[in-house]
């Protein structure tokens, strides 16, 4: 089986670490975003109900209160009338606000959880979670205390799905950004590994060339870069210098011996 190149091993190791860190970051981002968005959703629910709290008043008679240009809502209640100010927010951003009488009967507004309103008792200033039809809702109740509307209730309702949409958007955007980061990181890691290992390939190429050609005059002459690789190249060049000098000395010695032997032999042959 063919061995995996070192630069691929380095890249794979780097990619594994990067993917692990990115996955951890993704989980953290989604967890924090989900927590923050749910908290904001609940805060919006509370604020909507609290803002509507003061928009309800009771009158024994509409005389002097109602006029043709009045945009407020009026409901007959007991021996008088309930005025619901036009600033009352019945439905905004998926948050429903409903008015119930003291017996739990709906007087005004739309309640998506009305099917279970009878079983879901009112609880002042508490956020609760209910499930209906496979959906999860948050509800928040306030008991009215103004004259004439004592013991009436305002209930705010919002679906958990209102937080799911922005969470999904955050998840999608985070996934795109983190995947792009992984691709850039792995690509950058591969390029860095390739450039870092190039001097080793150069050393290998010169050493192979010298081995095959026997030309000891060739040198690696590595450009100054990584201290360790530059030092390694200098060591090889120093070794080649010594080998060349040894070879040249041996060659010169052989030539000298040959010359010295040639002269006496020539004299002997001449006799």
C-alpha positions, 0 to 999 in steps of 0.5 A: 500500500502506498504511503500517505505523503507527509504534507497530506498527513499534516493537512489531515491532522490540521483539518481534524483539529480545525473541524473539531474546533469549528464543530464545537464553536457551532454548537456553542453559537447555536446554544448561546443564540437559542438561549438569548433569542428565547430570553428576548422572546419571553421578555417581549411577551412580558413587556407586551402584557405589561404595556396592555395592563394600563390600557383597560378601564371600567366605566359605570356609564359611557355618558361623557366618555364615548364619542363618534371619533373614538377608536377605543373598544367598549365591551358591556361588562356587569353593570357597566362598560370596559374601555379597551384603549386603541393602544392595546396590542391584541396581536403583534409579532406573533404575541397574542394578548387576550382578556378574560373575566374572573370566571375564565371566559374570554372577553376580547382577543384571540387565544391560540391555546383557547382549547386548553384555557379551561385546564390551564389556570391563571397564575399572576406574573409567571411564564409557563410553557404549554403544549397544544397540537404538537406546538409549544407556547409560552403564556404570561398572565396578569391579574387586573387590579383597577376599579371595576375590573378586579380579578379579570385577567390579561393573558399573553401567548406566543409560540416557541416557533417565533424563536425557531425562525431566527435560530434557524437563520443563525444556524444557517448563516453560522454553518455557511461561515464555518464551512467557508472557514474550514475550507479556507483553513484546510486549503491554507494549511495544505499550502503552508505544509507544501511550502514548508516541506519544499526545502526538504524536497529540494535537499532530496532532489540535490542529494539524488542528483549527486548520487546518480551523477557523482558530481560532488561539486553540486550544492543545495544552496538553500535560501535562508528561511526556516532555521532548522532546514537551512541548518540541515542544508548547510550540514549537507553542503559541508558534508559534500565539501568534505567528500569533494576535498577527500575525493580530490585529495585521493585523486591527486594522491593517485596521480602523484603516485602514478607519476612517481612510478612512471618515471622509474619504470621509464628508466628501467624500460630504457635500459 
